[in-house]
Amino acid sequence: MPELPEVETTKNGIAPYIEGYVIEKVIVRQPKLRWMVSHELMSIIQQKVVNISRRAKYLILHTECGYIIGHLGMSGSLRVVEQSDVIDKHDHLDIVMNNGKILRYNDPRRFGAWLWTNSLDDFHLFQKLGPEPLSEMFNADYLWQKSRKKQTALKAFLMDNAIVVGVGNIYANETLFLCGLHPKKHAGTLTKVQCNQLVDMIKKVLSTAIQQGGTTLKDFLQPDGRPGYFAQELLVYGNKDKPCPKCATKIESIVIGQRNSFYCPKCQSNKN
């Protein structure tokens, strides 16, 4: 599943071809995605895209009359293609621009979303989201306050979008390893020093992944077709039974919140 760095990479990749240009029309071939494609999208014509932004894992195309909200889901991708490009059976939506380019959404599993809203302030999917991890609002004091009395496993706590958005499975695993914290450690037992360490490392790991183009997963490619590169530097994620890069102990895995969690039992022995 594309995580925050992959979505940020996608945003940066499509921006030069979309921002400042006019949407001539939206072609919807398959409206049945995670939710039905908003009917308003099908009637968009001659609307200028004034800006592209991101909130959590949602892409936001700001037009002159409202906002197109896109989510890549489990296996979705966006490509900037030519109008002559062949259409794949999983190409479910095209945003046709007046510069001859098409923003094409491909999603084999159809778990993404394309929605419309007139206002971001009251958009229902954004109401309970926590702060962006790279923002000043996400800091050690904030994490300390939110973690008090929480019995939740630390990894699940960090992946809770109501606490902080965009710290997905891959980057939660990597962050906890780099901080030497066990994924099952109770969030409420974090010290202020550990909160500071976690915040700093989350920002560092996500920033590095964004700089390197997102993580290469079998379902993700950048808009220009090049894969991301951060996967080459993953330390524990997906590395069960391989030696820990710090101490050579075999990496282990457990399931937390229905997601595989990878950790070094020696370097991350602190459960309490």
Kinemage of the C-alpha trace (Angstrom):
@kinemage 1
@onewidth
@group {chain A} dominant
@subgroup {mainchain}
@vectorlist {calphas} color= white
{ca met a 1} P 0.000 0.000 0.000
{ca pro a 2} L 1.439 3.403 -0.916
{ca glu a 3} L 2.375 5.267 2.258
{ca leu a 4} L 2.882 8.973 2.891
{ca pro a 5} L 6.251 9.254 1.076
{ca glu a 6} L 4.833 7.486 -1.981
{ca val a 7} L 1.800 9.796 -2.012
{ca glu a 8} L 4.028 12.852 -1.582
{ca thr a 9} L 6.212 11.581 -4.421
{ca thr a 10} L 3.132 11.167 -6.596
{ca lys a 11} L 1.981 14.703 -5.753
{ca asn a 12} L 5.365 16.142 -6.670
{ca gly a 13} L 5.497 14.070 -9.841
{ca ile a 14} L 2.147 15.120 -11.260
{ca ala a 15} L 2.221 18.779 -10.168
{ca pro a 16} L 4.160 20.186 -13.168
{ca tyr a 17} L 1.625 18.685 -15.565
{ca ile a 18} L -1.514 19.622 -13.618
{ca glu a 19} L -1.035 22.870 -11.691
{ca gly a 20} L -2.070 25.910 -13.675
{ca tyr a 21} L -3.716 23.857 -16.397
{ca val a 22} L -7.408 23.371 -17.124
{ca ile a 23} L -9.364 20.138 -16.705
{ca glu a 24} L -11.271 19.641 -19.943
{ca lys a 25} L -13.212 16.632 -18.663
{ca val a 26} L -13.091 13.628 -16.339
{ca ile a 27} L -13.641 10.184 -17.822
{ca val a 28} L -14.848 7.534 -15.349
{ca arg a 29} L -14.693 3.969 -16.664
{ca gln a 30} L -15.281 2.237 -13.317
{ca pro a 31} L -17.209 4.210 -10.680
{ca lys a 32} L -17.240 1.370 -8.131
{ca leu a 33} L -14.077 1.887 -6.115
{ca arg a 34} L -13.814 1.897 -2.309
{ca trp a 35} L -16.683 4.339 -2.477
{ca met a 36} L -18.581 5.317 -5.578
{ca val a 37} L -16.804 8.013 -7.575
{ca ser a 38} L -18.514 11.322 -6.810
{ca his a 39} L -20.995 12.155 -9.551
{ca glu a 40} L -19.783 15.777 -9.529
{ca leu a 41} L -16.503 14.663 -11.104
{ca met a 42} L -18.247 13.453 -14.230
{ca ser a 43} L -19.628 16.934 -14.928
{ca ile a 44} L -16.372 18.867 -14.475
{ca ile a 45} L -15.423 20.820 -17.586
{ca gln a 46} L -13.022 23.709 -18.110
{ca gln a 47} L -11.905 23.945 -14.485
{ca lys a 48} L -8.425 25.238 -13.726
{ca val a 49} L -6.282 23.350 -11.193
{ca val a 50} L -4.808 26.121 -9.073
{ca asn a 51} L -2.879 23.919 -6.643
{ca ile a 52} L -2.168 20.323 -5.582
{ca ser a 53} L -1.711 19.423 -1.941
{ca arg a 54} L -1.745 16.362 0.307
{ca arg a 55} L -3.539 15.573 3.567
{ca ala a 56} L -2.439 12.289 5.134
{ca lys a 57} L -2.541 9.856 2.178
{ca tyr a 58} L -5.127 11.895 0.260
{ca leu a 59} L -4.222 13.941 -2.803
{ca ile a 60} L -6.157 17.200 -3.182
{ca leu a 61} L -6.595 18.929 -6.517
{ca his a 62} L -7.727 22.496 -5.819
{ca thr a 63} L -9.927 23.784 -8.639
{ca glu a 64} L -11.693 27.097 -9.026
{ca cys a 65} L -15.017 25.608 -7.936
{ca gly a 66} L -14.049 22.960 -5.379
{ca tyr a 67} L -11.734 20.096 -4.557
{ca ile a 68} L -11.031 16.699 -6.101
{ca ile a 69} L -9.936 14.243 -3.403
{ca gly a 70} L -7.975 11.178 -4.512
{ca his a 71} L -6.735 8.182 -2.540
{ca leu a 72} L -4.516 5.481 -4.068
{ca gly a 73} L -5.916 2.702 -1.894
{ca met a 74} L -4.009 -0.583 -1.666
{ca ser a 75} L -2.688 -0.854 -5.213
{ca gly a 76} L -3.521 2.381 -7.003
{ca ser a 77} L -1.175 4.586 -9.003
{ca leu a 78} L -1.351 7.814 -10.968
{ca arg a 79} L 0.451 8.365 -14.245
{ca val a 80} L 0.742 11.348 -16.517
{ca val a 81} L 0.189 9.908 -19.998
{ca glu a 82} L -0.401 11.042 -23.549
{ca gln a 83} L -3.867 10.898 -25.075
{ca ser a 84} L -2.596 8.252 -27.512
{ca asp a 85} L -1.491 5.854 -24.744
{ca val a 86} L -3.197 2.475 -24.648
{ca ile a 87} L -5.847 2.060 -21.944
{ca asp a 88} L -5.312 -0.803 -19.499
{ca lys a 89} L -8.230 -2.773 -18.072
{ca his a 90} L -7.438 -1.357 -14.618
{ca asp a 91} L -7.334 2.285 -15.795
{ca his a 92} L -10.513 3.427 -14.067
{ca leu a 93} L -10.379 7.225 -14.297
{ca asp a 94} L -8.819 9.872 -16.554
{ca ile a 95} L -8.491 13.564 -15.818
{ca val a 96} L -8.011 15.120 -19.244
{ca met a 97} L -6.005 18.358 -19.247
{ca asn a 98} L -5.856 21.137 -21.817
{ca asn a 99} L -2.096 20.653 -22.301
{ca gly a 100} L -2.607 17.332 -24.074
{ca lys a 101} L -1.804 15.287 -20.954
{ca ile a 102} L -4.018 12.872 -19.062
{ca leu a 103} L -3.784 12.108 -15.355
{ca arg a 104} L -4.664 8.404 -15.387
{ca tyr a 105} L -5.666 6.391 -12.320
{ca asn a 106} L -4.926 2.658 -12.351
{ca asp a 107} L -6.096 0.408 -9.520
{ca pro a 108} L -6.244 -3.400 -9.883
{ca arg a 109} L -7.853 -3.912 -6.464
{ca arg a 110} L -10.221 -0.925 -6.743
{ca phe a 111} L -9.741 0.124 -3.126
{ca gly a 112} L -8.896 3.730 -3.877
{ca ala a 113} L -11.261 6.683 -3.998
{ca trp a 114} L -12.087 9.755 -6.105
{ca leu a 115} L -14.382 12.203 -4.370
{ca trp a 116} L -15.531 15.800 -4.584
{ca thr a 117} L -16.094 18.420 -1.925
{ca asn a 118} L -16.922 22.113 -2.010
{ca ser a 119} L -15.056 22.744 1.248
{ca leu a 120} L -12.055 21.111 2.919
{ca asp a 121} L -13.067 22.499 6.305
{ca asp a 122} L -16.005 20.148 6.705
{ca phe a 123} L -14.891 17.260 4.482
{ca his a 124} L -15.941 14.201 6.479
{ca leu a 125} L -12.826 12.080 5.901
{ca phe a 126} L -10.564 14.801 7.305
{ca gln a 127} L -12.486 15.515 10.504
{ca lys a 128} L -10.673 13.093 12.836
{ca leu a 129} L -7.199 13.197 11.351
{ca gly a 130} L -4.228 14.011 13.560
{ca pro a 131} L -1.400 16.394 12.623
{ca glu a 132} L 0.943 15.872 9.704
{ca pro a 133} L 4.142 14.121 10.904
{ca leu a 134} L 6.441 16.672 9.258
{ca ser a 135} L 4.591 19.656 10.722
{ca glu a 136} L 5.503 21.638 13.833
{ca met a 137} L 2.253 20.476 15.438
{ca phe a 138} L 3.697 16.985 15.689
{ca asn a 139} L 6.256 17.376 18.454
{ca ala a 140} L 7.469 15.600 21.590
{ca asp a 141} L 5.085 17.423 23.941
{ca tyr a 142} L 2.127 16.513 21.743
{ca leu a 143} L 3.141 12.827 21.583
{ca trp a 144} L 3.722 12.731 25.333
{ca gln a 145} L 0.238 14.085 26.069
{ca lys a 146} L -1.484 11.782 23.579
{ca ser a 147} L 0.292 8.686 24.875
{ca arg a 148} L -0.571 9.092 28.560
{ca lys a 149} L -2.452 6.089 30.046
{ca lys a 150} L -2.548 4.378 26.656
{ca gln a 151} L -2.230 0.583 26.855
{ca thr a 152} L -2.101 0.351 23.067
{ca ala a 153} L 0.911 -1.333 21.461
{ca leu a 154} L 3.319 1.402 20.432
{ca lys a 155} L 3.345 0.425 16.764
{ca ala a 156} L -0.453 0.497 16.543
{ca phe a 157} L -0.450 3.815 18.418
{ca leu a 158} L 1.903 5.411 15.874
{ca met a 159} L -0.201 4.081 12.987
{ca asp a 160} L -3.401 5.594 14.388
{ca asn a 161} L -4.352 8.448 12.048
{ca ala a 162} L -6.125 10.186 14.916
{ca ile a 163} L -2.724 10.500 16.634
{ca val a 164} L -0.564 11.341 13.623
{ca val a 165} L -1.262 10.769 9.942
{ca gly a 166} L 0.861 8.904 7.461
{ca val a 167} L 3.107 6.785 9.681
{ca gly a 168} L 2.233 3.563 7.898
{ca asn a 169} L 3.396 0.025 8.474
{ca ile a 170} L 6.756 0.237 6.713
{ca tyr a 171} L 7.896 3.448 8.347
{ca ala a 172} L 6.577 2.548 11.809
{ca asn a 173} L 8.697 -0.626 11.696
{ca glu a 174} L 11.785 1.266 10.611
{ca thr a 175} L 11.340 4.059 13.140
{ca leu a 176} L 10.882 1.737 16.106
{ca phe a 177} L 13.987 -0.232 15.140
{ca leu a 178} L 16.089 2.902 14.853
{ca cys a 179} L 14.802 4.049 18.256
{ca gly a 180} L 15.382 0.647 19.880
{ca leu a 181} L 11.739 0.347 20.976
{ca his a 182} L 9.719 -2.877 20.933
{ca pro a 183} L 6.579 -2.653 18.760
{ca lys a 184} L 4.439 -4.107 21.581
{ca lys a 185} L 5.641 -1.616 24.178
{ca his a 186} L 2.655 0.170 25.742
{ca ala a 187} L 2.400 3.713 24.396
{ca gly a 188} L 1.618 4.985 27.898
{ca thr a 189} L 5.038 3.909 29.151
{ca leu a 190} L 6.926 6.241 26.822
{ca thr a 191} L 9.240 8.674 28.554
{ca lys a 192} L 9.607 12.272 27.432
{ca val a 193} L 13.059 11.430 26.118
{ca gln a 194} L 11.619 8.561 24.068
{ca cys a 195} L 8.849 10.818 22.732
{ca asn a 196} L 11.449 13.301 21.568
{ca gln a 197} L 13.485 10.516 19.986
{ca leu a 198} L 10.432 9.069 18.213
{ca val a 199} L 9.291 12.390 16.790
{ca asp a 200} L 12.760 13.213 15.506
{ca met a 201} L 13.190 9.769 13.931
{ca ile a 202} L 9.737 9.722 12.310
{ca lys a 203} L 10.503 13.060 10.664
{ca lys a 204} L 13.935 11.856 9.557
{ca val a 205} L 12.737 8.513 8.147
{ca leu a 206} L 9.799 10.033 6.248
{ca ser a 207} L 11.882 12.931 4.915
{ca thr a 208} L 14.564 10.532 3.687
{ca ala a 209} L 11.969 8.347 1.975
{ca ile a 210} L 10.420 11.368 0.249
{ca gln a 211} L 13.832 12.561 -0.938
{ca gln a 212} L 14.584 9.136 -2.383
{ca gly a 213} L 11.300 8.854 -4.198
{ca gly a 214} L 9.199 6.616 -1.990
{ca thr a 215} L 9.540 2.932 -1.296
{ca thr a 216} L 9.535 0.460 -4.138
{ca leu a 217} L 6.631 -1.937 -3.654
{ca lys a 218} L 5.227 -4.270 -6.272
{ca asp a 219} L 2.128 -2.073 -6.563
{ca phe a 220} L 3.799 1.346 -6.663
{ca leu a 221} L 5.560 3.299 -9.369
{ca gln a 222} L 6.188 7.015 -9.563
{ca pro a 223} L 4.104 8.987 -12.079
{ca asp a 224} L 6.923 8.906 -14.656
{ca gly a 225} L 7.230 5.126 -14.320
{ca arg a 226} L 10.400 5.097 -12.205
{ca pro a 227} L 10.188 3.167 -8.922
{ca gly a 228} L 11.051 4.654 -5.562
{ca tyr a 229} L 14.400 3.853 -3.995
{ca phe a 230} L 13.905 3.803 -0.227
{ca ala a 231} L 13.304 0.030 -0.192
{ca gln a 232} L 17.027 -0.438 -0.738
{ca glu a 233} L 17.610 0.947 2.756
{ca leu a 234} L 14.915 -0.858 4.746
{ca leu a 235} L 16.507 -2.281 7.877
{ca val a 236} L 13.866 -4.612 9.321
{ca tyr a 237} L 10.659 -4.402 7.300
{ca gly a 238} L 10.162 -7.627 5.346
{ca asn a 239} L 13.442 -9.039 6.673
{ca lys a 240} L 12.201 -11.851 8.910
{ca asp a 241} L 14.973 -14.378 9.766
{ca lys a 242} L 17.638 -12.144 8.234
{ca pro a 243} L 20.431 -10.846 10.502
{ca cys a 244} L 19.861 -7.576 12.298
{ca pro a 245} L 22.044 -4.888 10.679
{ca lys a 246} L 23.166 -3.803 14.159
{ca cys a 247} L 23.786 -7.032 16.101
{ca ala a 248} L 23.233 -9.927 13.630
{ca thr a 249} L 20.406 -11.421 15.708
{ca lys a 250} L 17.659 -12.871 13.508
{ca ile a 251} L 14.842 -10.430 12.776
{ca glu a 252} L 11.497 -11.675 14.100
{ca ser a 253} L 7.926 -10.817 13.179
{ca ile a 254} L 4.636 -10.635 15.037
{ca val a 255} L 1.163 -9.503 14.074
{ca ile a 256} L -0.075 -6.261 15.656
{ca gly a 257} L -3.393 -4.823 14.543
{ca gln a 258} L -3.551 -7.330 11.673
{ca arg a 259} L -0.268 -6.038 10.262
{ca asn a 260} L 3.096 -7.796 10.253
{ca ser a 261} L 5.604 -6.148 12.561
{ca phe a 262} L 9.324 -6.759 12.172
{ca tyr a 263} L 11.835 -6.190 14.958
{ca cys a 264} L 15.129 -7.289 16.464
{ca pro a 265} L 14.496 -9.119 19.773
{ca lys a 266} L 17.856 -7.942 21.097
{ca cys a 267} L 18.018 -4.314 19.953
{ca gln a 268} L 14.314 -3.750 20.691
{ca ser a 269} L 13.926 -5.691 23.916
{ca asn a 270} L 12.312 -2.829 25.848
{ca lys a 271} L 8.616 -3.792 26.100
{ca asn a 272} L 7.895 -1.878 29.301
